[in-house]
Amino acid sequence: MDTDFIVIGGGIAGASAGCELAAHGRVLVLEREDAPGYHTTGRSAALYTENYGNRAIRILTIASKPFFDQHGFLGPRGVVFVGTAEQDAAIDRALEEGKAFPQTFEEISKAEALRLLPILRPEYFTRAIHEPDATDMDVHGIHQAFLRTLRERGGEVVTATGDAVARPSGSGWAVETRHGTFRAPVVVNAAGAWADRLAEAAGVRPIGLVPKRRTAITFDAPAGTPVHGWPMGLDIEETFYFKPEAGRVLASPADETPSEPCDAQPDEYDVAVCVDRIERATTLEVRRITHKWAGLRSFVADKTPVVGEAPDAPGFFWCAGQGGYGIMTSPAMGRAVAAIVTGGALPPDLAAMGLTAAELAPQRLHGA
Ligand SMILES: Cc1cc2nc3c(=O)[nH]c(=O)nc-3n(C[C@H](O)[C@H](O)[C@H](O)COP(=O)(O)OP(=O)(O)OC[C@H]3O[C@@H](n4cnc5c(N)ncnc54)[C@H](O)[C@@H]3O)c2cc1C
């Protein structure tokens, strides 16, 4: 065998899994593109929040925080959630869900919401929630830290591989690429939106992954506006959000349009919806869009990531379905993958928080 573990996909998922596996053996990460962050990892909104996603996501997020804190990857931001008169029930639901988790998540007065985010239109919303501890993340720094540690541990990243194809070979796997064929007893599928495609080509049962396109734009704030200190503004039912981004405003219509795996591009309709929602909720005017992009957030049916050995393919491990949470869960996900691949169980801190390997395992998606 050429190596102990082959990880296919060099985004944040493959980088974190590869980094943790490199503590246990030789790792080879194979990335189709020239740059490992080219797809979804390089297109995120870079927000860390413990009040997002289901229970498993929240555990994986909280368990990732010590890594981010230790390396200084989080910066102050905060979130103000706003609800219109029609969204009363959604505000109540969010407050109820927020009780189960340690971060501060409290209803604030309209006056306080307007003090924090003076560009909100007072007539647009009736209630608001403040989450002061949500932070910005240095996504590039986090990704590079995983790749650097992987290399320091003797691992290797091969880019521009083209579409790597894994096939069972003897007691392990052979992975064909533009740079030749690599062999290992274990293959980790961290192919992002392409994870089901990769599995099918390998003869492995897919998990029903659905990539969903999400659009983002940046635009100039009005001259002289102190953008930098604003918290993120987020509709309580996630139909839009906006936050400061390098002196400009980043905004998204929070679209979730099912897509084939591809190099996602923004659709003009979604950009227009984004502008409309931002201009209705705030006094901002989108005069000049400086950048627009789209990325694929990939989900399975229960919106929980998939980590574990394929029941029909020994040595083929899943690390997929990170959805809209893949950056903020990446340290814990990397550790979960390494622990399951090398020992079949979750790391003790995740188990102590009540997460089980069965909740992440691909078997749960295959029905009875
Ligand atoms: C607009 C937007 C906002 C977001 N905001 C946030 C946020 O605020 N916080 C957060 O935590 N998350 C956020 N996310 C989600 C986060 O970006 C993703 O969950 C995460 O990047 C997924 O990482 P990944 O490594 O699985 O995917 P990717 O980064 O797409 O990596 C997969 C890689 O696999 C490679 N690959 C695929 N098939 C093959 C093959 N056959 N051979 C070789 N290589 C292959 C691809 O080239 C790709 O580079 C956001 C996403 C979007 C689009």
The ligand as a Gaussian input file, in Angstrom:
#p B3LYP/6-31G(d) Opt

LIG

0 1
 C      -22.944000      31.181000       1.182000
 C      -22.497000      30.178000       2.220000
 C      -22.402000      30.579000       3.547000
 C      -21.931000      29.686000       4.514000
 N      -21.747000      30.154000       5.781000
 C      -21.227000      29.338000       6.732000
 C      -20.964000      29.838000       8.037000
 O      -21.182000      31.009000       8.314000
 N      -20.442000      28.968000       8.961000
 C      -20.162000      27.654000       8.658000
 O      -19.686000      26.921000       9.532000
 N      -20.426000      27.160000       7.423000
 C      -20.929000      27.960000       6.456000
 N      -21.188000      27.476000       5.196000
 C      -21.028000      26.036000       4.955000
 C      -19.584000      25.615000       4.793000
 O      -18.942000      26.490000       3.878000
 C      -19.553000      24.146000       4.296000
 O      -20.270000      23.317000       5.207000
 C      -18.142000      23.604000       4.178000
 O      -17.303000      24.479000       3.473000
 C      -18.144000      22.240000       3.471000
 O      -16.803000      21.819000       3.363000
 P      -16.420000      20.570000       2.473000
 O      -14.952000      20.351000       2.666000
 O      -17.348000      19.450000       2.768000
 O      -16.747000      21.017000       0.970000
 P      -15.822000      21.719000      -0.145000
 O      -15.138000      22.912000       0.389000
 O      -16.681000      21.906000      -1.337000
 O      -14.703000      20.645000      -0.416000
 C      -14.947000      19.452000      -1.131000
 C      -13.771000      19.280000      -2.052000
 O      -13.796000      17.980000      -2.639000
 C      -13.231000      18.095000      -3.918000
 N      -13.654000      16.928000      -4.696000
 C      -14.909000      16.558000      -4.973000
 N      -14.916000      15.415000      -5.689000
 C      -13.611000      15.067000      -5.858000
 C      -12.976000      13.998000      -6.518000
 N      -13.657000      13.018000      -7.140000
 N      -11.608000      13.967000      -6.528000
 C      -10.888000      14.932000      -5.887000
 N      -11.465000      15.971000      -5.243000
 C      -12.810000      16.032000      -5.230000
 C      -13.775000      19.407000      -4.456000
 O      -12.979000      19.924000      -5.497000
 C      -13.789000      20.271000      -3.198000
 O      -12.648000      21.118000      -3.108000
 C      -21.623000      28.341000       4.179000
 C      -21.733000      27.940000       2.845000
 C      -22.149000      28.847000       1.864000
 C      -22.222000      28.400000       0.441000

